Amino acid sequence: MTAKLISGIEIAKEIREELTAEVAELKEKYNIVPGLVTILVGEDPASQSYVAAKNKTAHALGIHSEQVTLDPDTSEEDLLALVDKYNKDPKINGILVQLPLPKHINEANILYAIDPDKDVDGFHPVNVGKMVLGEKCFLPCTPHGILEMLTRSGVETSGAEVVIIGRSNIVGKPIANLMLQKRDGGNATITLCHTRTKDMAAHCRRADIIIAAVGVPKMVTADMVKEGAAIIDVGVNRIGKASNGKAILAGDVDFDAVKEIASCITPVPGGVGPMTITMLMKNTVQAAKMAANLI
């Protein structure tokens, strides 16, 4: 068989259409315009690209978006003061500080200073704690996007054996937690694999769903996948340059080989990536509704 493609581009488009209608309704009925600020410290090209994409998406959805770009030598004290300013700004519902930050700034200090009610990245310990307890909160964007992809693609998670490769705080740990909860996209049996896992292939071969988020190009090979499994590839690895100078990308999964065995699979690029920004926008709209006591 050849796997069905789970297109993050198409699913993100569907969700963005829903959000556009929701934002328009908020403005028409309640005179509310959700607001997002993105803060970038330094001139990292990848970070500049991410921030630009986030602002472009926000504007397209009707979300008020502000971008602040700071010098790379900005002090931690000045950045904390800026975060505090936006914590108090009623026009701003979501605050996103683009990572990574320069080495002289403690990332934890900055992330923890963001008001949990404006933490649309879902990284604040208050929101992480609520997520673990299954309470209403901002879900981290990439794991939330993965859940949406599985649900909207009709992949059954209830009772499924799920192997997650990678234990980061951004993807591995939160998606493991969310998929074992009693919720849509949950009720799964989870195995979380990492660099110390013995015989990872054996774990993968019994999985109904594999989520690869480890940052190793083509690590998941065809002999690790059972027939009919669903594959979510979070990895984006640069493996070379094309003749036109553009980067050649590969996921953590050997796509060409695995697609002949799996029932469905995400491509790289065009898979999980577009979902992350979309779920950030969803969290921003949720924050605006929370601030107005609409939810």
C-alpha positions as CSV (number, residue, x, y, z in Angstrom):
1,M,0.0,0.0,0.0
2,T,1.0,3.6,-0.3
3,A,0.2,5.8,2.8
4,K,-2.4,8.5,2.7
5,L,-0.7,11.9,3.1
6,I,-1.6,13.9,6.2
7,S,-1.2,17.4,5.0
8,G,-0.5,20.0,7.7
9,I,-1.0,22.7,5.0
10,E,-4.5,21.5,4.3
11,I,-5.5,20.9,7.9
12,A,-4.0,24.3,9.0
13,K,-5.9,26.0,6.2
14,E,-9.2,24.4,7.6
15,I,-8.5,25.6,11.1
16,R,-7.4,29.1,10.0
17,E,-10.7,29.5,8.1
18,E,-12.5,28.6,11.4
19,L,-10.4,31.1,13.3
20,T,-11.0,33.9,10.8
21,A,-14.8,33.4,11.3
22,E,-14.3,33.3,15.1
23,V,-12.2,36.5,15.1
24,A,-14.8,38.3,12.9
25,E,-17.6,37.3,15.2
26,L,-15.7,38.5,18.3
27,K,-15.2,41.9,16.6
28,E,-18.8,42.2,15.4
29,K,-20.6,41.0,18.6
30,Y,-18.2,42.2,21.3
31,N,-15.9,44.7,19.7
32,I,-13.0,42.4,20.7
33,V,-9.8,42.1,18.6
34,P,-7.4,39.4,19.8
35,G,-3.9,40.8,20.2
36,L,-0.5,39.1,19.9
37,V,3.0,40.5,20.5
38,T,6.1,38.7,19.3
39,I,9.4,39.7,20.8
40,L,12.7,38.8,19.0
41,V,16.1,39.4,20.5
42,G,18.9,39.5,18.0
43,E,19.2,38.7,14.3
44,D,19.0,34.9,14.0
45,P,17.8,34.3,10.4
46,A,15.6,31.3,11.3
47,S,14.0,33.2,14.2
48,Q,13.4,36.2,12.0
49,S,11.7,34.0,9.5
50,Y,9.5,32.3,12.2
51,V,8.5,35.7,13.6
52,A,7.6,37.1,10.2
53,A,5.4,34.0,9.5
54,K,3.6,34.4,12.8
55,N,2.9,38.1,12.2
56,K,1.8,37.4,8.6
57,T,-0.6,34.7,9.8
58,A,-2.0,36.9,12.6
59,H,-2.8,39.7,10.2
60,A,-4.4,37.4,7.7
61,L,-6.8,36.1,10.4
62,G,-7.7,39.6,11.6
63,I,-5.6,39.4,14.8
64,H,-3.9,42.5,16.0
65,S,-0.2,41.8,15.9
66,E,2.8,43.7,17.1
67,Q,6.5,42.8,16.6
68,V,9.3,44.1,18.8
69,T,12.9,43.4,17.6
70,L,15.6,44.1,20.2
71,D,19.4,44.3,19.9
72,P,21.3,41.1,20.6
73,D,23.0,42.7,23.6
74,T,19.7,43.7,25.2
75,S,19.9,42.9,29.0
76,E,17.8,40.4,30.8
77,E,16.5,43.2,33.0
78,D,15.3,45.2,29.9
79,L,13.6,42.2,28.4
80,L,11.8,41.5,31.7
81,A,10.6,45.1,31.8
82,L,9.2,44.7,28.2
83,V,7.4,41.5,29.2
84,D,5.9,43.2,32.2
85,K,4.7,46.1,30.0
86,Y,2.8,43.7,27.7
87,N,1.5,41.7,30.7
88,K,-0.3,44.9,31.7
89,D,-1.4,45.9,28.1
90,P,-5.1,45.2,27.7
91,K,-4.7,45.2,23.9
92,I,-2.4,42.2,24.0
93,N,-3.8,38.8,24.8
94,G,-0.8,36.7,23.9
95,I,2.9,37.2,24.5
96,L,5.5,35.2,22.5
97,V,9.2,35.5,23.2
98,Q,11.0,33.9,20.3
99,L,13.5,31.3,21.3
100,P,16.4,30.8,21.4
101,L,17.5,33.8,23.4
102,P,21.2,35.1,23.6
103,K,23.3,33.1,26.1
104,H,23.5,36.0,28.5
105,I,19.7,35.8,29.1
106,N,18.1,33.1,31.2
107,E,15.3,31.7,29.1
108,A,13.4,30.3,32.1
109,N,13.4,33.7,33.9
110,I,11.8,35.3,30.8
111,L,9.2,32.5,30.1
112,Y,8.2,32.4,33.8
113,A,7.7,36.2,33.8
114,I,5.0,36.0,31.2
115,D,1.5,36.2,32.6
116,P,0.1,32.6,32.4
117,D,-3.1,34.0,31.0
118,K,-1.1,35.4,28.1
119,D,1.3,32.4,27.7
120,V,0.1,31.4,24.3
121,D,3.1,29.1,23.7
122,G,2.0,27.0,26.7
123,F,5.4,26.9,28.3
124,H,4.7,28.6,31.7
125,P,4.8,26.1,34.6
126,V,1.3,27.0,35.5
127,N,0.0,26.0,32.1
128,V,2.2,22.9,32.0
129,G,0.8,21.9,35.4
130,K,-2.7,22.4,34.3
131,M,-2.1,20.4,31.2
132,V,-0.7,17.5,33.2
133,L,-3.8,17.6,35.4
134,G,-6.1,17.8,32.4
135,E,-7.5,21.2,33.3
136,K,-8.3,23.9,30.8
137,C,-5.2,25.8,29.7
138,F,-3.1,26.8,26.7
139,L,-1.7,23.6,25.1
140,P,1.8,23.8,23.7
141,C,1.4,24.5,20.0
142,T,3.2,21.6,18.3
143,P,1.6,18.8,20.4
144,H,-1.8,20.5,20.1
145,G,-1.3,20.6,16.3
146,I,-0.4,16.8,16.3
147,L,-3.6,16.0,18.1
148,E,-5.6,18.1,15.6
149,M,-3.9,16.3,12.7
150,L,-4.7,12.8,14.1
151,T,-8.3,13.7,14.9
152,R,-9.1,15.4,11.7
153,S,-7.5,12.6,9.7
154,G,-9.6,10.0,11.4
155,V,-6.8,8.2,13.1
156,E,-8.2,6.3,16.1
157,T,-6.2,7.0,19.3
158,S,-8.4,5.4,21.9
159,G,-6.7,2.1,22.9
160,A,-3.9,2.6,20.4
161,E,-0.3,1.7,21.1
162,V,1.6,5.0,20.6
163,V,5.4,5.2,20.5
164,I,6.8,8.7,20.9
165,I,10.5,9.1,20.1
166,G,12.0,12.1,21.9
167,R,11.4,13.4,25.4
168,S,11.7,17.2,25.0
169,N,9.7,19.6,27.0
170,I,8.4,21.1,23.8
171,V,7.1,18.0,22.0
172,G,7.8,14.6,23.5
173,K,6.7,15.0,27.1
174,P,3.6,17.1,26.4
175,I,2.3,14.9,23.5
176,A,2.8,11.8,25.7
177,N,0.8,13.4,28.5
178,L,-2.0,14.6,26.2
179,M,-2.5,11.3,24.4
180,L,-2.9,9.3,27.6
181,Q,-5.6,11.6,29.0
182,K,-9.3,11.0,28.7
183,R,-9.9,13.4,25.8
184,D,-10.3,13.6,22.1
185,G,-7.1,12.4,20.6
186,G,-6.3,10.6,23.9
187,N,-7.0,7.4,25.7
188,A,-3.9,5.8,24.2
189,T,-1.2,3.6,25.6
190,I,2.1,5.4,25.5
191,T,5.7,4.3,25.2
192,L,8.1,7.2,25.4
193,C,11.5,6.4,23.8
194,H,14.8,8.3,24.0
195,T,18.5,8.0,23.6
196,R,18.8,5.4,26.4
197,T,16.0,3.2,25.1
198,K,17.1,-0.4,24.5
199,D,15.9,-1.9,21.2
200,M,13.8,1.1,20.0
201,A,12.9,-0.8,16.9
202,A,11.1,-3.5,18.9
203,H,9.0,-0.8,20.6
204,C,8.2,0.9,17.2
205,R,7.2,-2.4,15.5
206,R,4.2,-2.9,17.8
207,A,3.0,0.7,17.5
208,D,-0.2,1.7,15.9
209,I,1.0,5.3,15.9
210,I,4.6,6.6,15.8
211,I,5.5,10.2,16.6
212,A,9.1,11.0,15.8
213,A,10.5,14.1,17.3
214,V,14.2,13.4,17.9
215,G,16.1,15.5,15.3
216,V,17.9,12.6,13.5
217,P,17.4,12.4,9.8
218,K,15.6,9.3,8.6
219,M,16.1,7.5,11.9
220,V,12.8,5.6,11.6
221,T,13.3,3.1,8.9
222,A,10.8,0.8,7.1
223,D,11.8,-2.3,9.2
224,M,10.8,-0.4,12.4
225,V,7.2,0.2,11.2
226,K,4.3,-2.3,11.3
227,E,1.9,-2.4,8.3
228,G,-0.9,0.1,8.6
229,A,0.7,2.3,11.3
230,A,0.1,6.0,11.3
231,I,3.3,8.1,11.2
232,I,3.7,11.7,12.5
233,D,7.1,13.1,11.6
234,V,8.0,16.2,13.7
235,G,11.6,16.4,12.6
236,V,13.0,19.0,10.2
237,N,16.6,18.3,9.4
238,R,18.8,20.1,6.9
239,I,20.8,17.5,5.0
240,G,22.3,19.5,2.2
241,K,21.8,22.3,-0.3
242,A,20.2,22.2,-3.7
243,S,21.8,23.7,-6.8
244,N,19.6,26.8,-6.2
245,G,21.0,27.3,-2.7
246,K,17.9,26.2,-0.9
247,A,18.2,23.7,2.0
248,I,17.4,20.1,1.4
249,L,15.2,18.9,4.3
250,A,14.5,15.5,5.7
251,G,12.3,14.4,8.6
252,D,13.1,11.9,11.3
253,V,11.4,9.2,9.2
254,D,12.6,7.6,6.0
255,F,9.6,8.9,4.1
256,D,10.0,7.2,0.8
257,A,10.4,3.7,2.3
258,V,8.0,4.1,5.2
259,K,5.1,5.4,3.1
260,E,4.9,2.1,1.4
261,I,4.1,0.4,4.7
262,A,2.2,3.0,6.8
263,S,-1.5,3.8,6.5
264,C,-0.9,7.5,6.7
265,I,2.1,9.8,7.1
266,T,3.0,13.4,7.4
267,P,5.5,14.9,4.9
268,V,8.5,17.1,5.6
269,P,8.1,19.9,4.9
270,G,4.3,20.6,4.8
271,G,3.4,18.3,7.7
272,V,3.5,19.3,11.4
273,G,5.2,22.7,10.7
274,P,2.2,24.7,9.4
275,M,0.2,23.4,12.4
276,T,2.4,25.0,15.0
277,I,1.8,28.6,14.0
278,T,-1.9,27.8,13.5
279,M,-2.3,26.5,17.0
280,L,-0.5,29.6,18.3
281,M,-3.2,31.7,16.7
282,K,-5.9,29.4,18.2
283,N,-4.4,30.0,21.7
284,T,-4.4,33.8,21.1
285,V,-8.1,33.8,20.2
286,Q,-8.7,31.6,23.3
287,A,-6.8,34.1,25.4
288,A,-8.9,37.0,24.2
289,K,-12.1,35.1,25.0
290,M,-10.8,34.3,28.4
291,A,-9.9,37.9,29.1
292,A,-13.5,38.9,28.2
293,N,-15.0,36.1,30.4
294,L,-16.5,34.5,27.3
295,I,-15.2,31.1,28.2
